[in-house]
């Protein structure tokens, strides 16, 4: 069973995916994490901003590891990209379009108003871009083109999350996934 700090972080990540940073309250976090209110400030003396930063960075690392696992299991890079988008679409459907990317959700809210959280989301997005760039470069695509593909894939994914949540339909994720897969396939030597 996870400890109090881990429960708080897991709960917060789930709440961020559904409600965003500003829509998630501290009392809501401790209630859903079944944790005493004082434990929040014991583990995160910087309050909600510190908790938010840690959740963004740990969630980013978890989703980065998920991307790597999907790519490792795929027979080739285009198939891995396709499976990654398909998995994202399936998660949205299974969660009633509530659980999208917590990084994107928070970035949309705070990029203009909270420099600490903006930097944390930017760090995560760069780590994902670097990971995809490395994958594409290892497949034989020149590095500059690999980075363009990685940025395009990430922008397509995050934009499709927004559209899918609004429309309650994964058509945009399907389209973005097909476009990213084809772009990677076309760039292969």
Secondary structure, DSSP 8 states (H G I E B T S, - for coil): ---HHHHHHHHHHHHHHHHTTTT--HHHHHHHHT--HHHHHHH-TTHHHHHHHHHHHHHHHHHHHHHHHHHHHSSSHHHHHHHHHHHHHHHHHHTTT----HHHHHHHHHTTT-HHHHHHHHHHHHHHHHHHHHHHHHTT--HHHHHHHHHHHHHHHHHHHHHHHHHT--HHHHHHHHHHHHHHHHH--
